[in-house]
Protein backbone atom coordinates (compact mmCIF):
# COMPACT_ATOMS: atom_id res chain seq x y z
CA UNK A 1 0.00 0.00 0.00
CA UNK A 2 1.03 3.60 -0.61
CA UNK A 3 -0.14 6.91 0.78
CA UNK A 4 -1.16 10.17 -0.91
CA UNK A 5 -2.45 13.46 0.51
CA UNK A 6 -4.31 16.18 -1.39
CA UNK A 7 -5.98 19.47 -0.53
CA UNK A 8 -8.48 20.84 -3.05
CA UNK A 9 -10.98 22.89 -1.09
CA UNK A 10 -13.57 21.52 1.32
CA UNK A 11 -12.42 18.03 2.26
CA UNK A 12 -15.91 16.49 2.11
CA UNK A 13 -16.07 16.53 -1.68
CA UNK A 14 -12.39 15.73 -2.14
CA UNK A 15 -12.77 12.61 -0.02
CA UNK A 16 -15.81 11.49 -1.96
CA UNK A 17 -14.24 11.55 -5.40
CA UNK A 18 -11.15 9.66 -4.20
CA UNK A 19 -13.09 7.24 -1.97
CA UNK A 20 -14.97 5.86 -4.96
CA UNK A 21 -11.88 5.06 -7.02
CA UNK A 22 -10.88 1.46 -7.60
CA UNK A 23 -7.57 0.87 -5.86
CA UNK A 24 -8.11 3.44 -3.11
CA UNK A 25 -8.35 1.28 -0.01
CA UNK A 26 -9.02 3.93 2.66
CA UNK A 27 -9.57 7.64 3.06
CA UNK A 28 -9.56 10.02 6.00
CA UNK A 29 -10.14 13.74 6.08
CA UNK A 30 -8.09 16.00 8.25
CA UNK A 31 -5.57 18.79 8.45
CA UNK A 32 -1.97 19.09 7.25
CA UNK A 33 0.63 21.76 6.74
CA UNK A 34 0.06 24.05 9.69
CA UNK A 35 1.75 25.12 12.90
CA UNK A 36 -0.76 24.02 15.53
CA UNK A 37 -0.55 20.50 16.97
CA UNK A 38 -3.81 18.54 17.06
CA UNK A 39 -5.96 21.34 15.59
CA UNK A 40 -9.73 21.15 15.70
CA UNK A 41 -12.02 22.14 12.85
CA UNK A 42 -12.77 25.35 14.72
CA UNK A 43 -9.04 26.08 15.02
CA UNK A 44 -8.46 25.53 11.31
CA UNK A 45 -11.46 27.70 10.38
CA UNK A 46 -9.83 30.70 12.10
CA UNK A 47 -7.35 30.73 9.18
CA UNK A 48 -4.55 31.14 11.73
CA UNK A 49 -3.19 27.59 12.04
CA UNK A 50 -1.85 27.32 8.49
CA UNK A 51 -3.43 23.91 7.92
CA UNK A 52 -5.12 22.84 4.73
CA UNK A 53 -8.21 20.65 4.72
CA UNK A 54 -6.94 17.44 3.12
CA UNK A 55 -7.86 13.91 2.26
CA UNK A 56 -5.20 11.40 3.27
CA UNK A 57 -5.59 8.18 1.36
CA UNK A 58 -4.12 4.76 1.13
CA UNK A 59 -4.02 3.11 -2.27
CA UNK A 60 -2.83 -0.07 -3.92
CA UNK A 61 -0.25 0.83 -6.61
CA UNK A 62 -0.97 -2.45 -8.39
CA UNK A 63 -4.53 -1.22 -9.02
CA UNK A 64 -4.10 2.54 -9.43
CA UNK A 65 -1.07 4.73 -10.04
CA UNK A 66 -0.13 7.96 -8.33
CA UNK A 67 -0.37 9.62 -11.75
CA UNK A 68 -4.03 8.53 -11.97
CA UNK A 69 -4.67 10.03 -8.54
CA UNK A 70 -3.06 13.26 -9.72
CA UNK A 71 -5.30 13.31 -12.80
CA UNK A 72 -8.40 13.04 -10.62
CA UNK A 73 -7.03 15.74 -8.29
CA UNK A 74 -6.57 18.18 -11.19
CA UNK A 75 -9.94 17.37 -12.76
CA UNK A 76 -11.99 17.95 -9.63
CA UNK A 77 -11.10 21.46 -8.51
CA UNK A 78 -9.88 24.83 -9.77
CA UNK A 79 -6.11 24.93 -9.22
CA UNK A 80 -5.89 28.61 -10.24
CA UNK A 81 -7.72 30.17 -7.30
CA UNK A 82 -5.45 31.08 -4.41
CA UNK A 83 -6.85 29.97 -1.04
CA UNK A 84 -10.31 29.49 -2.46
CA UNK A 85 -12.63 26.92 -3.98
CA UNK A 86 -16.02 28.27 -5.01
CA UNK A 87 -17.59 30.08 -2.06
CA UNK A 88 -15.04 28.69 0.43
CA UNK A 89 -12.28 31.21 1.17
CA UNK A 90 -9.21 30.84 3.39
CA UNK A 91 -5.81 29.17 3.41
CA UNK A 92 -7.42 25.94 4.60
CA UNK A 93 -9.05 25.65 1.14
CA UNK A 94 -5.82 26.01 -0.83
CA UNK A 95 -4.86 23.70 -3.65
CA UNK A 96 -1.97 21.60 -2.39
CA UNK A 97 -0.25 18.29 -2.99
CA UNK A 98 1.62 16.90 0.01
CA UNK A 99 4.15 14.42 -1.35
CA UNK A 100 5.41 11.40 0.60
CA UNK A 101 8.42 10.49 -1.54
CA UNK A 102 10.80 11.99 -4.10
CA UNK A 103 8.91 10.05 -6.79
CA UNK A 104 5.61 11.64 -5.78
CA UNK A 105 7.23 15.08 -5.80
CA UNK A 106 8.58 14.52 -9.31
CA UNK A 107 5.25 13.19 -10.60
CA UNK A 108 3.32 16.07 -9.01
CA UNK A 109 5.64 18.71 -10.46
CA UNK A 110 5.51 17.10 -13.90
CA UNK A 111 1.71 16.93 -13.88
CA UNK A 112 1.46 20.56 -12.73
CA UNK A 113 3.76 21.69 -15.55
CA UNK A 114 1.74 19.69 -18.08
CA UNK A 115 -1.52 21.19 -16.85
CA UNK A 116 -0.10 24.72 -16.94
CA UNK A 117 1.14 24.18 -20.51
CA UNK A 118 -2.15 22.62 -21.67
CA UNK A 119 -4.03 25.91 -21.89
CA UNK A 120 -6.98 24.50 -19.95
CA UNK A 121 -6.84 27.41 -17.51
CA UNK A 122 -6.35 31.06 -18.48
CA UNK A 123 -4.92 31.89 -15.04
CA UNK A 124 -1.71 30.43 -13.57
CA UNK A 125 -1.90 27.16 -11.64
CA UNK A 126 -1.18 28.10 -8.00
CA UNK A 127 -1.19 24.61 -6.47
CA UNK A 128 1.49 24.12 -3.84
CA UNK A 129 3.64 20.98 -3.96
CA UNK A 130 5.21 20.51 -0.53
CA UNK A 131 6.54 17.70 1.67
CA UNK A 132 3.99 15.84 3.74
CA UNK A 133 3.71 17.05 7.32
CA UNK A 134 1.95 15.51 10.31
CA UNK A 135 -1.62 14.54 9.47
CA UNK A 136 -4.28 15.34 12.04
CA UNK A 137 -7.46 13.37 11.51
CA UNK A 138 -10.58 15.55 11.53
CA UNK A 139 -13.42 14.98 13.94
CA UNK A 140 -15.49 11.86 13.25
CA UNK A 141 -18.52 13.76 11.99
CA UNK A 142 -16.38 14.98 9.05
CA UNK A 143 -15.34 11.45 7.97
CA UNK A 144 -17.33 10.28 4.91
CA UNK A 145 -19.58 13.28 5.48
CA UNK A 146 -21.27 13.19 2.07
CA UNK A 147 -21.70 9.43 2.05
CA UNK A 148 -23.41 9.56 5.45
CA UNK A 149 -25.87 12.07 4.00
CA UNK A 150 -26.52 10.22 0.74
CA UNK A 151 -24.82 12.93 -1.31
CA UNK A 152 -22.23 12.52 -4.02
CA UNK A 153 -20.86 16.06 -4.17
CA UNK A 154 -20.71 19.37 -2.35
CA UNK A 155 -22.40 22.62 -3.33
CA UNK A 156 -19.83 23.31 -6.06
NUROPA-358848 format. One record per residue (C-alpha): z, x, y. Coordinates in pm, whole numbers, plus 50000, padded with zeros to 5 digits. Example, Ala and Ser with C-alpha at 12.3 -4.5 7.8 and 13.67 -1.06 7.14 Angstrom:
# residues 2
507805123049550507145136749894
END
This chain:
# residues 156
500005000050000499395010350360500784998650691499094988451017500514975551346498614956951618499474940251947496954915252084498914890252289501324864352152502264875851803502114840951649498324839351653497864876151573499984872351261498044841951149494604857651155495804888550966498034869150724495044850350586492984881250506492404891250146494144924350087496894918950344499994916550128502664909850393503064904350764506004904451002506084898651374508254919151600508454944351879507254980351909506745006352176509695000652405512905017552512515534992452402516974994552050517064961951854515594940452134515704902752115512854879852214514724872352535515024909652608511314915452553510384885452770512104901753070509184926553073511734954553114512044968152759508494981552732507924965752391504734948852284504724917952065503124930651744502264921451391503274948051140501364944150818501134958850476497734959850311496084971749993493394997550083491614990349755490984954749878490574959050254489964989350473491674998750796488254996350962488034959750853491464953351003490284969451326487204947051331489384916051304491714929751574488814934351818487244900651737490374880151795491494889052146490234901252483490784938952493489764941152861492704922853017495594945553108498964931552997497544896952949496024873752692494994839852827497944824153008500434849652869501174877253121503394907953084503414941952917504604925852594501144909552565499174941852601496354951452370497614980352160497014997551829500015016251690498655041551442500605054151140498465084251049495905108051199493215089151005494225056151164494205072351508490695085851452489405052551319490995033251607489545056451871486105055151710486125017151693487275014652056484455037652169481925017451969483154984852119483064999052472479495011452418478334978552262478114959752591480054930252450482494931652741481524936553106484964950853189486434982953043488364981052716492004988252810493534988152461496165014952412496045036452098499475052152051501675065451770503745039951584507325037151705510315019551551509474983851454512044957251534511514925451337511534894251555513944865851498513254845151186511994814851376509054836251498507974846651145504914826751028505484804251328502074787351319502054783050943505454765950956504004741351207500744734851022498694751851293495984777751252495834791451606497654792951937496674776052262493944801752331
END
